[in-house]
Amino acid sequence: MDCFVQSGKHARLSCEWIEHGLAFAPRSVHACCVLHHGDLGWPLLFEFQGGTFDIGRFLSARADLAAALNTDRALQCRSCPLLKNYPRDNGDFILRKVNLSHFTACNLHCTYCYLQKERCATAWWNDDQQVRYGHSPVDLLPVFRQFISSGFLSPQAEVFWGGGEPTLMPGFGDLLQLILEYGPWVTLTTNGTRFNHTLAKTPLANLTIICSVDAGTRETYRKLKQGDQYEAVWENLADYAAGGKTLVTKYILVPGNTDSGEIIAFLERSSRVGVHHVVLDVDAFHPVLTKEMQICIAFAREQARALGLKLDINGCGAINLTD
């Protein structure tokens, strides 16, 4: 890939994450949280063990990555679908995108999850030591207080929260409330197996709850999730919806859940509990849209339209779909 930008000396190749983002892993800070082409992605900026966040070090590491990208040396960014031409950096940096994946404990074992990948130590998510670190996560509450007090974090930022299961994390409620009160829009992915009172009771509206159910029946849910909380998930989602929360239910297409009956049951259940927005995705590590999946998506679009549901194709895997 030719990384040199031909559109003028004031432009260069970059992405929205390098321009305005960062991602936290269990003991490290990364430029982004985008998976593409197998184990590429999550470009490492530096290790982080907690405490005061060195903003100067972050800005320097980000500048080094940007320079490497434009001389074809940023291997982890090569062929990333998010790359495009940006104006020359003027030196001002305000954080507008943050991903929180520093907590890895979960009460499910979803078959497609990076936490279930074979441990071959090619990236933080399949390194046993890094995953164990995430069970006792770095305390980000003082870090976000620092970001807010210094003006480093925009009040209009987007904060994406994954895991692990975030609601299990020590200090989850305090950190969530701090971020919400400051103003960023929080998109939180939860497996929905536990009803969380902080999510349910917060009066702040800058929050979207995403739950990846991935099944239309209890049997399929058990096979994919290695757990038997299917009914509990829908009950919890119904309670969140009744409280006025913005809810999105998600369906990751994998071998074993592309039956039309599963899709219909998922969409109908979403509608019944008060969800108005559903998302289809594919496995982030196998982002190939097969003929079967294409048929499934077309069918889901038709069924969602009939139910009055908004349906999107996006997520960790969909961003990297191959033709």
C-alpha positions as CSV (number, residue, x, y, z in Angstrom):
1,M,0.0,0.0,0.0
2,D,1.3,3.4,-1.0
3,C,0.9,5.5,2.2
4,F,2.2,8.7,0.7
5,V,-0.7,11.2,0.2
6,Q,-0.7,12.8,-3.2
7,S,-3.5,15.4,-2.6
8,G,-1.1,18.2,-1.4
9,K,1.6,18.9,1.1
10,H,-1.0,19.9,3.7
11,A,-2.6,16.4,3.8
12,R,-1.6,13.0,5.1
13,L,-3.0,9.6,5.7
14,S,-4.6,9.1,9.1
15,C,-7.9,8.0,10.8
16,E,-10.4,9.3,13.3
17,W,-8.7,7.3,16.1
18,I,-5.2,8.7,15.5
19,E,-6.7,12.2,15.1
20,H,-8.8,12.2,18.3
21,G,-8.8,8.8,20.1
22,L,-7.2,6.2,22.3
23,A,-8.0,2.8,23.6
24,F,-7.3,1.2,27.0
25,A,-6.4,-2.5,27.3
26,P,-5.6,-4.2,30.6
27,R,-2.1,-2.8,31.0
28,S,-1.5,-0.7,27.9
29,V,-2.7,2.3,25.9
30,H,-3.4,1.9,22.2
31,A,-4.2,4.2,19.3
32,C,-7.4,2.3,18.5
33,C,-9.4,-0.8,19.2
34,V,-10.0,-1.8,15.6
35,L,-9.4,-5.5,14.6
36,H,-8.6,-6.2,11.0
37,H,-6.9,-8.9,9.1
38,G,-6.7,-11.5,11.8
39,D,-4.5,-10.4,14.7
40,L,-3.5,-6.9,13.4
41,G,-4.9,-3.8,14.9
42,W,-4.7,-2.2,18.3
43,P,-1.4,-0.4,17.6
44,L,0.4,-0.2,20.9
45,L,1.5,3.3,22.2
46,F,2.9,2.4,25.6
47,E,2.4,0.3,28.7
48,F,0.2,1.8,31.4
49,Q,0.1,0.5,35.0
50,G,-2.3,3.1,36.4
51,G,-1.7,6.4,38.3
52,T,-1.1,9.7,36.5
53,F,-1.6,9.5,32.8
54,D,1.4,11.0,30.9
55,I,-0.4,13.1,28.3
56,G,3.0,14.3,26.8
57,R,4.1,10.7,26.3
58,F,0.8,9.9,24.7
59,L,1.0,12.8,22.2
60,S,4.6,11.9,21.4
61,A,3.7,8.2,20.7
62,R,0.7,9.2,18.7
63,A,2.9,11.5,16.6
64,D,5.4,8.7,16.0
65,L,2.6,6.4,14.8
66,A,1.3,9.1,12.5
67,A,4.8,9.5,11.0
68,A,5.2,5.8,10.6
69,L,1.9,5.5,8.9
70,N,2.9,8.0,6.2
71,T,6.2,6.2,5.5
72,D,4.5,2.8,5.3
73,R,6.1,1.6,8.5
74,A,2.9,1.2,10.6
75,L,2.3,-2.5,9.9
76,Q,-0.6,-2.7,12.3
77,C,-2.5,0.0,10.4
78,R,-1.7,-1.4,6.9
79,S,-4.9,-1.8,4.8
80,C,-7.1,-0.6,7.6
81,P,-10.5,0.5,6.2
82,L,-10.6,3.6,8.3
83,L,-7.6,5.3,6.7
84,K,-8.2,8.4,4.7
85,N,-6.7,11.8,3.9
86,Y,-6.7,14.4,6.7
87,P,-5.4,18.0,6.8
88,R,-1.9,18.4,8.2
89,D,-2.0,18.2,12.0
90,N,-1.9,21.6,13.6
91,G,-0.7,20.3,16.9
92,D,-4.0,20.7,18.9
93,F,-5.3,17.5,20.3
94,I,-8.6,17.0,22.0
95,L,-9.7,13.5,23.0
96,R,-13.0,12.7,21.3
97,K,-13.0,8.9,21.1
98,V,-12.1,6.5,24.0
99,N,-12.4,2.8,24.1
100,L,-12.4,1.0,27.5
101,S,-11.5,-2.7,27.2
102,H,-9.2,-2.8,30.3
103,F,-11.5,-5.3,32.1
104,T,-11.6,-8.9,31.0
105,A,-13.6,-10.8,33.6
106,C,-16.9,-12.2,32.3
107,N,-19.6,-14.6,33.4
108,L,-20.1,-16.0,29.9
109,H,-17.8,-17.8,27.5
110,C,-19.1,-16.7,24.1
111,T,-17.5,-18.9,21.4
112,Y,-16.5,-16.0,19.1
113,C,-15.1,-13.7,21.8
114,Y,-11.4,-12.8,21.7
115,L,-11.2,-13.9,25.3
116,Q,-11.8,-17.5,24.1
117,K,-9.2,-17.4,21.4
118,E,-6.3,-19.8,21.4
119,R,-3.5,-18.4,23.6
120,C,-0.7,-17.8,21.2
121,A,0.5,-14.4,22.6
122,T,0.3,-12.5,19.3
123,A,-1.8,-9.7,20.8
124,W,-2.9,-8.6,24.3
125,W,-6.2,-10.4,24.0
126,N,-4.8,-13.8,23.6
127,D,-2.0,-13.5,26.1
128,D,-2.9,-15.2,29.3
129,Q,-1.0,-12.8,31.5
130,Q,-2.7,-9.8,29.9
131,V,-6.1,-11.3,30.3
132,R,-5.4,-12.1,34.0
133,Y,-4.3,-8.5,34.5
134,G,-7.7,-7.4,33.2
135,H,-9.4,-9.3,36.0
136,S,-7.9,-6.7,38.4
137,P,-8.2,-3.7,36.2
138,V,-6.3,-0.4,36.3
139,D,-8.3,2.2,38.1
140,L,-9.4,4.7,35.5
141,L,-11.4,6.9,37.8
142,P,-8.5,9.2,38.6
143,V,-7.4,9.1,34.9
144,F,-10.7,10.4,33.8
145,R,-10.7,13.0,36.5
146,Q,-7.3,14.1,35.1
147,F,-8.7,14.1,31.6
148,I,-11.6,16.3,32.6
149,S,-9.8,18.8,34.8
150,S,-7.1,19.3,32.2
151,G,-9.6,19.8,29.3
152,F,-7.9,16.9,27.5
153,L,-11.3,15.1,27.1
154,S,-14.0,16.8,25.1
155,P,-17.4,17.0,26.7
156,Q,-18.8,15.9,23.3
157,A,-16.6,12.8,23.2
158,E,-17.7,9.3,22.5
159,V,-16.8,6.6,25.1
160,F,-17.1,3.0,24.0
161,W,-17.2,0.5,26.9
162,G,-16.6,-3.2,26.4
163,G,-14.9,-6.0,28.2
164,G,-15.3,-8.5,29.7
165,E,-18.6,-7.7,31.2
166,P,-18.3,-4.1,32.3
167,T,-21.0,-4.2,35.0
168,L,-18.9,-6.8,37.0
169,M,-15.9,-4.3,37.2
170,P,-15.0,-2.9,40.6
171,G,-15.9,0.8,40.6
172,F,-18.1,0.5,37.5
173,G,-20.8,2.8,38.8
174,D,-18.6,5.6,39.9
175,L,-16.6,5.7,36.6
176,L,-19.8,5.6,34.5
177,Q,-21.4,8.3,36.5
178,L,-18.4,10.6,36.3
179,I,-18.2,10.3,32.5
180,L,-22.0,10.7,32.0
181,E,-22.1,13.8,34.1
182,Y,-19.2,15.4,32.2
183,G,-21.1,15.0,29.0
184,P,-19.6,12.4,26.6
185,W,-22.0,9.9,25.0
186,V,-21.3,6.4,26.4
187,T,-22.0,3.3,24.3
188,L,-21.8,0.4,26.7
189,T,-21.8,-3.2,25.6
190,T,-23.2,-5.6,28.2
191,N,-24.2,-9.3,28.0
192,G,-27.4,-8.3,29.9
193,T,-27.3,-11.3,32.3
194,R,-27.1,-9.0,35.3
195,F,-29.5,-6.1,36.0
196,N,-27.4,-3.2,36.9
197,H,-29.0,-0.4,39.0
198,T,-26.5,2.2,37.9
199,L,-27.5,1.7,34.3
200,A,-31.2,1.6,35.2
201,K,-31.4,4.5,37.6
202,T,-29.1,7.2,36.0
203,P,-31.3,10.1,34.9
204,L,-28.7,11.1,32.3
205,A,-29.7,10.4,28.7
206,N,-26.3,10.3,27.0
207,L,-26.1,6.5,27.2
208,T,-26.7,3.7,24.8
209,I,-26.9,0.1,26.1
210,I,-25.9,-2.6,23.5
211,C,-26.6,-6.2,24.2
212,S,-25.4,-8.9,21.8
213,V,-28.0,-11.7,22.2
214,D,-27.0,-13.5,19.0
215,A,-29.8,-16.0,19.2
216,G,-33.5,-16.4,18.9
217,T,-33.9,-19.5,21.1
218,R,-32.6,-20.6,24.4
219,E,-30.9,-23.6,22.9
220,T,-28.8,-21.6,20.4
221,Y,-28.0,-19.1,23.1
222,R,-26.6,-21.9,25.3
223,K,-24.4,-23.2,22.5
224,L,-23.0,-19.8,21.6
225,K,-22.7,-18.3,25.1
226,Q,-21.9,-21.3,27.2
227,G,-24.5,-20.1,29.6
228,D,-28.2,-20.5,30.3
229,Q,-29.3,-16.9,31.0
230,Y,-31.3,-16.4,27.8
231,E,-34.6,-15.5,29.5
232,A,-32.9,-13.4,32.2
233,V,-31.3,-11.3,29.5
234,W,-34.6,-10.4,27.9
235,E,-36.2,-9.7,31.2
236,N,-33.4,-7.3,32.1
237,L,-33.6,-5.6,28.7
238,A,-37.3,-5.2,29.1
239,D,-36.7,-3.5,32.5
240,Y,-34.1,-1.1,31.0
241,A,-36.5,-0.3,28.1
242,A,-39.3,0.4,30.5
243,G,-37.1,2.9,32.3
244,G,-36.6,4.8,29.1
245,K,-33.0,3.7,28.3
246,T,-31.7,3.7,24.7
247,L,-31.3,0.1,23.9
248,V,-29.8,-1.7,20.9
249,T,-29.9,-5.5,20.5
250,K,-27.2,-7.1,18.5
251,Y,-26.9,-10.3,16.5
252,I,-23.4,-11.5,15.5
253,L,-23.8,-13.9,12.6
254,V,-21.7,-17.1,13.1
255,P,-22.1,-20.7,12.0
256,G,-25.0,-22.1,13.9
257,N,-27.3,-19.0,14.3
258,T,-28.2,-18.1,10.7
259,D,-31.5,-20.1,10.6
260,S,-34.4,-17.9,9.6
261,G,-36.4,-19.0,12.6
262,E,-33.7,-17.7,14.9
263,I,-33.6,-14.4,13.1
264,I,-37.4,-14.0,13.3
265,A,-37.5,-14.9,17.0
266,F,-34.7,-12.5,17.8
267,L,-36.3,-9.6,16.0
268,E,-39.8,-10.3,17.4
269,R,-38.4,-10.6,21.0
270,S,-36.5,-7.3,20.5
271,S,-39.7,-5.6,19.5
272,R,-41.7,-7.0,22.3
273,V,-39.3,-5.8,25.0
274,G,-39.3,-2.2,23.6
275,V,-36.1,-2.2,21.5
276,H,-36.4,-0.1,18.4
277,H,-32.9,-0.5,17.0
278,V,-31.1,-3.8,16.1
279,V,-27.6,-4.4,14.7
280,L,-26.2,-7.3,12.7
281,D,-22.5,-8.0,12.8
282,V,-20.0,-10.8,12.0
283,D,-17.2,-12.4,13.9
284,A,-14.4,-9.8,14.1
285,F,-11.7,-12.5,13.5
286,H,-13.5,-14.1,10.6
287,P,-15.2,-11.1,8.8
288,V,-16.2,-12.9,5.7
289,L,-19.8,-12.3,4.5
290,T,-20.8,-15.7,3.1
291,K,-23.7,-16.3,0.7
292,E,-25.6,-17.8,3.6
293,M,-25.0,-14.6,5.7
294,Q,-26.0,-12.4,2.8
295,I,-29.3,-14.2,2.5
296,C,-29.7,-13.9,6.3
297,I,-29.1,-10.2,6.2
298,A,-31.6,-9.6,3.4
299,F,-34.2,-11.7,5.2
300,A,-33.5,-9.8,8.5
301,R,-33.9,-6.4,6.8
302,E,-37.3,-7.4,5.4
303,Q,-38.5,-8.8,8.8
304,A,-37.2,-5.7,10.7
305,R,-39.0,-3.4,8.4
306,A,-42.2,-5.3,8.9
307,L,-41.8,-4.9,12.7
308,G,-40.9,-1.2,12.5
309,L,-37.3,-1.8,13.7
310,K,-34.3,0.1,12.6
311,L,-31.6,-2.4,11.4
312,D,-27.9,-1.5,10.8
313,I,-24.9,-3.6,9.7
314,N,-22.0,-2.5,11.8
315,G,-19.7,-3.5,14.8
316,C,-16.3,-4.9,15.4
317,G,-16.5,-7.4,12.5
318,A,-18.6,-5.6,10.0
319,I,-16.1,-2.7,9.7
320,N,-13.7,-5.2,8.1
321,L,-16.0,-7.2,5.9
322,T,-14.3,-8.5,2.8
323,D,-16.1,-8.5,-0.6
